[in-house]
Every structure is written in structure tokens, then in C-alpha cells.
Amino acid sequence: MNGAVRWIRAFGTFWWDFIVGDDWRVAAGVVAAIAVTAALAHANRTAWWFLPLAVLALLTFSLLSSVRGARRS
């Protein structure tokens, strides 16, 4: 049983690192952007434009965060 638990934990850790990576805020923003896009589509609104704008905003946020962090160190 111990080997199975270790494997499950390693599997979960891999996916956490793969999806969340260095910044959990970007991962949460992507989830929120997908949810808003789905809500717009469900409401029969044109939704194609929202996700690219959200990705652009998240990339800008991530880049500015990295630059600020690099200046501090």
C-alpha cells in the first residue's frame, strides 16, 4: 500500500507542478478565463475574443511580476 500512496502523491505533485508551475495566480487566471469564456458561450454571446485577451493580460501580468522580482534581487 505504501508504494501505491507514494505513486499517487508523485503523480499529484507532477500535475500540480505542471499546471500551476511557478505562479499559482496565472493558473487561477487561466481557469477563470476559461470559465468566463464558457459562461459567455452558454449565454449565446460571442465568446471567441475573451480568451486571447485574457491570455495577453495574464502574460503581461506574469512578465511584470518577473521583472519586479528581478529588480528586487
C-alpha positions in Angstrom: 0.0 0.0 0.0 2.9 2.4 0.8 4.2 2.2 -2.8 0.7 3.0 -4.2 0.4 6.0 -1.9 3.9 7.2 -2.9 3.0 6.8 -6.6 -0.3 8.7 -6.2 1.5 11.5 -4.3 4.2 11.7 -7.0 1.5 11.8 -9.7 -0.4 14.6 -8.0 2.8 16.5 -7.4 3.8 16.2 -11.1 0.4 17.6 -12.2 0.5 20.4 -9.6 3.9 21.5 -10.8 2.9 21.1 -14.5 -0.3 23.1 -14.2 0.5 25.6 -11.5 4.2 25.9 -12.1 5.9 29.0 -10.6 2.8 31.2 -10.2 -0.5 30.0 -8.9 -2.1 33.3 -9.8 -1.6 32.7 -13.6 -3.0 29.2 -13.3 -6.1 30.6 -11.4 -6.4 33.3 -14.1 -6.4 30.8 -16.9 -9.1 28.8 -15.0 -11.2 31.9 -14.5 -10.7 33.0 -18.2 -11.9 29.6 -19.4 -14.9 29.8 -17.0 -15.9 33.3 -18.3 -15.5 32.2 -21.9 -17.7 29.2 -21.2 -20.3 31.4 -19.5 -20.3 33.8 -22.4 -20.8 30.9 -24.9 -23.5 29.4 -22.7 -25.3 32.8 -22.7 -25.2 32.7 -26.6 -22.8 35.6 -26.7 -19.8 35.9 -28.9 -17.0 34.5 -26.7 -14.0 33.9 -29.0 -12.4 37.2 -28.2 -12.3 36.9 -24.5 -9.7 34.1 -24.1 -7.0 35.7 -26.3 -7.4 39.0 -24.3 -7.2 37.1 -21.0 -4.1 35.3 -22.1 -2.5 38.6 -23.2 -3.4 40.2 -19.8 -2.1 37.2 -17.9 1.2 37.1 -19.8 1.7 40.8 -19.2 1.0 40.3 -15.5 3.4 37.4 -15.3 6.1 39.4 -17.2 5.7 42.4 -15.0 5.8 40.3 -11.9 9.0 38.6 -13.0 10.7 42.0 -13.8 9.7 43.4 -10.4 11.1 40.3 -8.7 14.3 40.5 -10.7 14.8 44.2 -9.7 14.4 43.4 -6.0 17.2 40.8 -6.1 
